[in-house]
Amino acid sequence: MKKRTVFLAAAMTVIFSLPLLGLSRFEKSALEKQKKAAGIVRLSHEPLQFGLRKGGTGEDWPERYEKQHAPENFRLMASLGSRYGRLHFYKGFGLQFEMPEIRRTMKAARIMHDLGMKVSVYVGGSMFIETFYRETPEAVNWEQRDQYGWPVPYLVGTQTFRHMPCPNSREYRNYIKRVIDVGIDSVKTDQFFFDNYFLRAEPKSCRCERCIEAFKTFLKRKYPTEKDVRERFGYPSVDWIKVNEWDKFNRPEDVESVNDPVLQEWIRFRCESLSGQCREFYEHIKGRNPSISVGFNLKGLYSLNRIWYNAVYHPLFAGLCDFFCFDIGGMQPGIDPETGALVSEIRSYKIARRLDMACSAGDPGIGMAEQMAFNNQKYVSGFGYQGAGYNHYAQRVFTPLAEFFREYNDRYYTETENVADCAVFRSWPSMAYSVSSTGIPTVLAEQVLIQHKLPFDIIFDRHIDQIGRYGAIILPGQESLSAENIERLTDFVRAGGTVVFTGNTADYNGYRVRRRVNPLLALMKLDRRPAVTSVRKFVKGKLVYIPEIVPGMEITPSGRWAFPSSQWVLPANHEEIINAITRHLPEGPSLHVEAPLTTVAEMLNREKSRETIVHLVNYEEGKVRNPFRVELKPQFKGRVSKVEMFAPEFDQPRKLEYSLEGGRLVFTVPEMGMYSMIVVSYGS
């Protein structure tokens, strides 16, 4: 088998002159569409004036902008299977200033709808002071203000002509709802995408009077009695409290862990302020038309503490976000050429599934394979599936892999639920109050599970009452656990589950106050941390303690990236870690794949069609994977009727020979390229 997709992309002009013989139908389709797609002018969500004002767009920007609106451009897109497109709508210049371009979007939307395409519109989260303040002078009072009363500018480059609005400004929220109404009533959009709705890192957090007053209200709601306030802060009233200020002797970049109770609460307040603003927009849209899809640029889950830096805590968006995108540099999926680290967005896909959201990605190659293998495709009635192989970025890609995914998307990639033998528990206080140190063992533990292909979830405090669905809960250096969570974990072990914990897990309580006795070690009847991996039974379950997750290379921070993705190298003791988990799973692992550590797997069940689907992604681009053995636990009652392998190199699926050994289904995957899908069908 050849790595045809790379060859096709590199030698397109040669291949177009050759007869299309020996190619799969997906490769033929990709070649034909690539040739036609050369005439498409891709839609930009940016209005004309933004490209001119920020500069650097090229002298052909106005010409390209004009051509993207041409009816023939949309017709060409539709003829190539595009079901979707994102148009410029509101960038933040002001409704009056942007109305001429909004009218162009209205016209384009009508054309798209006539062609059967869905329309997405862009809503920016900054205020352009040169135009918006001219037409809406009072907007200057809607700004975020730092501790010195200075406005907070946009994050990137020299764009200081963009200021960030305060998430607690009622006037700004109402203005954006007016913008939304234009999108619903005049554009008749099918989707809103909100960009740049984030908060700046300290010391540029908003300290305006609105936020300070809202913070006190937040504290009074959380600590309603004088007794509550005294126990938390040592004062009789939250009115006495002042949020800390920063200076050159007290720099946020020097903070390694947050012990100050006021700063801890300020972190949570910032997160809830941001999600509360987004909730208002989401509920306004769904109240007007529940068939409209709504997404925010939350970005994914990385080894950057976005709780601390940008006030983004993904669980707070559950129920108020249909999809989110990644949009971050330095995170291209693949094998890092210098360190050999396997870099992926798998964590982001896993939290999206557990929070009932979809991720919008779709970059060519491994990025798209990763999306299709791990994504939760959320269905929005009236819109369709979010995160599909034909949404936004994905529908721009014409490769054999993309054509394969689009053909099979609705049949095999929807209405699925992943199999998870265990879950990594990311507790709020551990991840929020440790700026970087807790993130290292957490990411590394997840890396072990990813590369050893053990089915798992990533869960948060909101899921603690659902942990009974897993065989094991993994706590990698989760230093701060509340008493309530300790109680739930104890009940879980008592009922027969396994808790695997490492390092300083549970040394602190939910407020990061050091405990006199570590409660998990106490359950093991240990008065100190053992120097070696230790196992103790507790009632029906087990506790497993691993002293340390040893990094596979020296961790060298890079700016805010305390743990860059290029350093996500498997821990030096990864075999010890995976063995400690799998040996003590009450019912053993559901899946065992003997492919190399640079191939990952995701196992899902599709109840509707009684199928188990195993996605396999090979991250060694250009390298054909030799045959390997797979064992899995049958997921449905009844006999297995067939096992098939789907791949973009095949016109049709190939039947695989299989057997049942000790109650497990066993088969061999023949050599594969970047991606394969195995479908196990069950009879009655």
N, C-alpha and C positions, 0 to 999 in steps of 0.2 A: 504494500500500500504506500502511496506517495502522499506527501503533505501538499495536496493540490491547491488549497486556497492561497498559500504563499506564492506558489508558482504562477497561478492565474493572475494575481495582483501584480507580480513583478514583470510579467511578459505579456500583458494584455494585447498589445498591438500585434504580436506574433500570433497569438491564439485566435484572434478574430479572423485571421487569414486562413486558418486551418479548418477542415471539415470537423463538425462537432461529433466525433466518433470516440467511443471509449469513455465518455464523460457521463456522470449520473445526471438525472433530470434536474436535480437541484443546481448542479454546476452549469448546465446548459441555460437554465432560467436565469441564473446570476449573470452570465456573460451577456445574454440578450438585454437584460435590464440595465446593466452597467453602461452599455453602449447608448441606450436611450436616455439614461439618467444624466448623461453628460450635458444635456441641454437644460436641466432644471436649475433654476436660481433658488437656492435654499431660503426658506422663510427666516427672517430675523425677528426676534421679539423686541428689538430695539427700534425706537422711532428715528426718523431721519436726523432730527436735531441733536439727538444724543451722540450719534457717531461724529457729527461735526464739532460739538462742544468739547467732547473729551479728547478728540484727536486720535491719530494713529490708525485710522480705519482704511487708508488708501484713497487715492484720488478717484477710483472707480466706485466708491461707496454710493454716491447719489444715483449712478446709473444702475448698479445692482439693486438698490432699494426700489427704484422705479420698476425694474423688470420683475421683481418678485410679486408684484400686484397684478401682473398681466393675466387675463383669463386663460390664455394658452398655457401659462406656467402651471396653473392649478389643474388644468385638464391633463397635462402631461403627468403630473404627480398622481392623479387619480388613476390614470391608465396603467401606472406601474404598481398599483395596489395600495397607495397611501390612503389610509382611513382617517387621517388626523393631521392637524397642523397647528402650530402656535403662532399667533399674530401679536404684533405690538399693540398696546392698548393704553396703559397708564404707567408712565415712568416716574412721575413725581414733579413734572414741570408745572402742573396745574391743569385742571380740566379745560379751562378756557383756552390756554395756550396750546394744549395738545388736541383740541377738538378737530382741527383740519385732518390730522393723521388718524384720529379715532374714526372719522367719517370714512376714510379709506379702508379701515379695518371693517367697518359695517358693510361696505360694498364687497370686500373680499370674503367676508363671512357668508354673504348671500350666495356667492359663486360656489364656495366650498359646500354649503348645505345642498345646493342643487346637484352637486356631484356626489352626494352621499358621504361627504367627509365631516368629521367632528371638528369643532372649532375650540381651540384653547386660547385664552387671552392672558397676558402678562400684567401683573400689578406690582410695581416697584415699591420698596419700603423706605425710601429716603425723600427728602424735600429739597428741591432745587431753589436755592435762596435767590437767584438772580431773576427768576421768572415767577415762581409760585408766590413769593412774598410780595411781588409787584401786584399780582391780581388778588391775593388774599393776605393783606398786611398783618392780620391778627395771627397768622400761622407762626410768626416768630415766637409767639408765646406757647407754641405746642412742642417746642424743641426739647430734646434732652439737654440737661445742663450738668456739668461735672461739679466737683466740690468747690471750685472757684467761681462757679456761675458761668463758665465758658460753654459755648455750644459744643456738641460732640459731632465731629465730621464723619463722613463715610470712611470706611476702613482702608480702601485700596488706593495706592498711588497718590496723585496730586489732586484728587477730586474733592477739594475742600469746598467747592461750590455746592456740595450736597451735605445737608445736615440730617441727623437722625431724629425722628420724632419720638416723643416720650410715649411708652406703651400705656401709661396711665392717663394720657390726655383724652378726656371724653370728647373734646372738640375734634381732635384728629381722627378718632375712631368713627365719629359721625360723618366726617368728610369722606373717609374711605368707603363707608357704606353708601354714600351718594355715588361714588365711582362704581361700586359694585352694581348699583341699580341701573346705571347706564349700560354696563355689560350685559345685564339680564334683559333689559327692556329694548335696547336699541341694537346691540350686537347680536343678541339672542345666543349667547355663548353656551357651549356645552361643558366648559371647564374653566376654572380660575386657577392660575398658578401665581403664588405670592413669593416674591424674592426679596432678600435683604431684610427680612423681619428677624433681626437678631439684636443682641445687646453687645456693646463693646466691652472688652476686658477691662478690669481694674488697671489704672486708676480712672478710666473713662466711663464708669458706671454713672447712671443718672441720679443726681442728688437734688433735683428740683423740689420745690415745696410740695408739689403733688405727690411725688414718690415718697418723701419723708412722712407726709401725713398718711399715705396709703400703707406705709410700712408699720406705723403705729397701730393702724386699724387691723392689719394682718396679725400683729402680736397680741392685740387685745382679744381677737377672735380665737387665737390658738392658746392663749394663757388667760382665761377669763377671770380668775380670782386672784386676790392678793397673794394667797398661799402659792398658787402656780407661779406667779411672777417671782416671788422670793426664792423659790426652789430652783428656778432656772437662772435668774440673773443676780439674786442677792438684793434686789431693790423692791420697794413696795408697789411701784407703778412703772409701766412701760413708758410713761411720759418723761421719765428721768433719762431715758436712754438716748444716746447719740451714736450714729453710725461712725465707725472709725474713718479717719482721713489718712491720706498717704503723703509722704514726703521722701526726700532722698535718704533719710535714715530708716524709713519704714516703707520699703518698696514692695509692691505686690509680686514682682518677679522673684523676690527672695523668700516668699512664703512656700514652705514645703508641706505643712499641714495646718489645718484651721482648728484651733482650740477655743478661740474667743466665741462665746455663745451668741453674741450679737452678730458677729460676722457670719456665723453658721446660719442664723435665721435670715440674714440679708441675702445669702446665697439662694436660699429657698424662695424668698420673696421675689428675687429677680426672675427666677425660673417661672414662678406662678404668674408674675406680671406679664411676661412674654406669652405664655400659653393662654392666659386669660384674654389678651388682645386677639389672638388668633381664634380662640373659641367664639368670640363675638362675631368675627367675620364669617366663620364657618356656619354658625347657627343662623345668621342673617341670610346667607345664601340658601341653605337648606330649607329655611322657612319660606323663602320665595319660590324655590323650585328644587325639590329633593333629588331630581335627576341630574343636577349639575355636579360634576366631579370637582373636588377641591384639593389642592396640594400646596405644600410649603417647602421651601428650600431649607430643610432642617440639616441636611448633610447626614452622613452615616455615623457609625460607631468606630472610633479609631483609638489610638493610644495617645490622643490629645484630650485633655479633660475639658470638654465643651460645657460642662456644668459650670465650672469655675470661670472659663474664659468668655463664653457667649450666652450663658443662661439657658442653654438648650438641654433639657432633660426629656428624652423621647417619651417615656411613659405618660407624661403630662399631656401629650397630644393624642393619646388613645381616645377614639370616639370623636375626634374633631379634625381628622386629617385622613383623606383617602389615599394619598401617596406623597412621598417625598423623594427628592433627588439627592445626588452626592455632591457633584460640582466642587471638587477639591483637588488641588494639584498634588503630585508626588504619590499618588495611590493607584498607578496603573497596574491592573492585575497581571501577574506573571511571576517568573523567577528572577529575583534581583541578580543581575550579572556579576556583581562584585561579592556579595555575601552568600548567595544561594538561598536567601529567604523567600518563602512562598508568600507573596503579597496578594491579598484578596479583599473583597467587600462582603465576604460570607457572614461576618458578624452583623452587618447592617441588614442583610436579608433575613437573618434569624430573628432579630428583634422586631422587624416589620411584621413577620408572620405572627408572632405572639401578641403584638399590639393591634392586629387586624388592619394593617396598612399594606400598601404596595410600594416598591421602590421603582423609580423611573431611571433607567440607565440605558444600556443598549449599544455601547461602543462595539466596534467590530471585534471579531476574534474571541479571545478568552473572556473579555468583559461581557459579551453577549451570552456566551455559553454559561458563564457563572450566573448571570441574571436568570436565564431560563431554568437552570438546574435548581436554584435555591429560592427564587422569588415567590412571594405570596401574591397571586393575581386576585386582587380584590374586585368584586363585581359591584358596579354602581348602576342600579336600574335606570335605564334610559340612556346611559352612556356606554356601558360595556365593561370589559375587563381592563383594570389599571395594571400596568407592569407587563403587558403582553409584548409579544415579538413584533407588533406593528404599532406600538405607541411611540410618540415623539421621536427620541433619538433613534430608536430601533428601526423605525420605518424609513429612515434615510439610508440604511445599509443594504447593499445588494451584493451579498456573498452567498456561496452555497449553504453555509451555516444558517444565515438569516432566512434564506428561502425555505430551508428545512423547518426552521422554527415556526415560520408563519403558516406553513401548511398544517402542521400538527398542533398548533397552539391551543385551539379551542377543544380539541379532542383529548389531549393528554396532559396539558399543563394547567388546566383549570379544575376547580372543585376538588382539590387535593388537600390532604392533611399529612404533615410530615411525621415520621416515626422518630421518637426521641427516647433513648434508654435512660438518659441522664440530663441534667441541666446545670449550667454554671449560674450561680446566684450572684448577681451584682447588687449589693446592698447600697441604699442611698447614702448613709453616712460614710461608708468606706470609700465610695467613689467620689463623693462630693467634698469631703473634708480632707482627703489626701490629694494633694494637687497632682502628684505624679507617681509616688512610690507604689501605691496599690495597683495602679494600672499595669505595671510591669508583670507581676505574677499572674494577673487576670488574663492579659493578652496571651501570655505564654501558655497558660493552661488551655485556653481555647485553641491555640495553635496546635497543641498536642492532639486534641480531639479532632480538629479539622484534618490534619495530615495522616492520622491513624484511622480516619474514616469511621469513627464511632458516632452513631446518630445522637445528636444532642440539641438542646435548646439553650437560649440565654434568657434568663428571667430576672425580674425585679421584685421589689417589696410588694407591689400590687398582686403578685402571683403567689405569695407565700401560702395562701390557703388552697392552692391547686397543686402543691408539690407531690401529693399522693399519686399522681399520674406517672411519676418517674421511679426508676429503680434506685437511682443515686442522685444526690445533690452535692455539687462540688463547690467548695468555698476556697478559692485561691487567694490567700492573703487578705481575706475580707476582715480587716482588723476591727471594724466597728459593727456590732450587731445589737439590735435592741433586745430588751428582755422578751418582748412579744415574739420576735423571730426565733430566739433561742427556744422558747416554749414550743413553737410550731415544729422546729427541727427535732426537738426531743421527742415529740409525739410521732413524728415521721419515722424515727429510728425505732421507737418502741413498737410501732406497727409492722416493722420488717424491712424498712428502707435502709440504705447505706448513706452515711454522710462522710465525704472525703474532704479534709481541710488541711491547709498548709500554713507554715510559718507562724505569723502572729494573729491568725484568725481568732476573733472573739476576745482578744485581749482588752478591748475597749467596749463600752456600752454605746447606745445609739447617739449619745452626745459627744463621743470620743473622749470619755472620761475613763481612765484606766481602772479595770476591775481588780479587786483584791484576789479573786480566784477566777481562772479561765473556766467557764461553765462547760465547755466541750471536753477539755482535758479532765475535768472533774467527773464527767460521765464515764470516762475511760479509767477512772480511779488512778489518775496520774497527778502528781503534785508539781511536775515540771515538764517542760517540753522534752520528749525523747530525742536522742541524736540520730535515730534510724526510723524508717517507716514502721509504724506500729498499728496493730489491729486489735480491737476489743469488741466483744459482743455486748449488746445492751438489749435485754428482753428478746425481741424477735429479730432485731436488726444489728447493724455493725457501725462502728466509727473507725475511720482509717485516717491516721495522721501521717503526713509527709513533711519532714522538717523544712525542706526548701525546694523551690523550683529554681534550678541553677541555670542562668542564662547561657545560651550556647556561644555567645560572644560578648565582648565588653560593650556595655550600654553607654553610648556617648550621646548625650542630649544635643539637639539641634534647634536652637531657638525655643519656641513654645512646644515643639515636638520633643517631649521628654524621652520618647521612645519611638524614633522614626521607623516607618514600616520596613525600611531596608535592613533593620536589625531584628525582625521577627523570625529569627533563626530558632529552630527547635531547641528546647532546653537540653543541656548536656545529659540530664537524667530523664529524658522523655520516655525511654523504655520502662523505667521504674514507675513513672507516673501512670502510663497507660495500663500497665499490668496491675497496679494497685486498684485501678478503677474497674477494669474488666473482670478481674478475678472475684471481685466482691459485689458485682451486680447480682441481685437476687435471682434473676432468671437468665443471666448471661446476655451477651450482646445480640441484638437482632440482626446485625449485618457484619460480615467479615469479608474484606476484599484484599486479596494478596497482591494488589498492584503496588508499585513503588510509592514512596511518601510524597512524591510530587504529583500524584493523581488523587483527586478528592472525590467523594461520593455523597449523594443525598438520597434518602429512601423515603418514599411517600406512598400513601394509600389513596386510591380513588374509589370510594364506596359506591358511587353511582354506577361504575362499570365493573366493580369487583376486580380491581387490578392493583398490583403493587408495582411501582415504577422506581427504578434505580437509575439516577443520573450519574454519569462518570465524566469528569473533566480532567484532562491531561494538561498540566501547566508548563510542561517542557515543549514549548512551541517548536514545531518542525520535527519533533521526534516521534516516531511511531512506537506505540506501546506494544510489547510482546504479549502473547496470550497469558491470561491469569485466571486464577480460580476465584469464584465467589460463592459464599454460603450465606443463606438468609433464612430467618425464621418465617414460615408461612403465616400470612396475616389474615387470611379469610378461611372460614370453614369450607370443607369440600376439597376435592382433589385439584391439583394443578393441571390445567388443560394444555397450556403451552407456555414457552418462554421465547421471546423474540428480541432481537437486537435491531435498533433503529440507528442510522447514522447518515449524515449528508452525503457520504460516498456511495450509498446504496439507493437504488430506485425504489426498492420495496424492502420491508423488514426481513431479516434472516432468522429462521427458526434455529434455536440452540438445543442441543441434547442436554438432558438434565436427569438427575436422580434424587431420591430421598435417602439421606443417611442420618440415622439417629434423630429423625424428626425434622431435619433441616434440608432445605432445598439446595442442591449443589449443581453448579454448571461452570463452564469455562467461557470467558469472553475472548473471542479471537482478537487478533491484533487490531488496534484502534488508533485513530488520529487524535484530534483535539477533544472530540466529544462523542459519546455514545449514550443511548438510552435503552435500558433493558425493561421490557414490560412482561410481567408475570400475570397470566390470566388464570382465573379459577373457575371450575365448573360447579355444578350444583352439588 
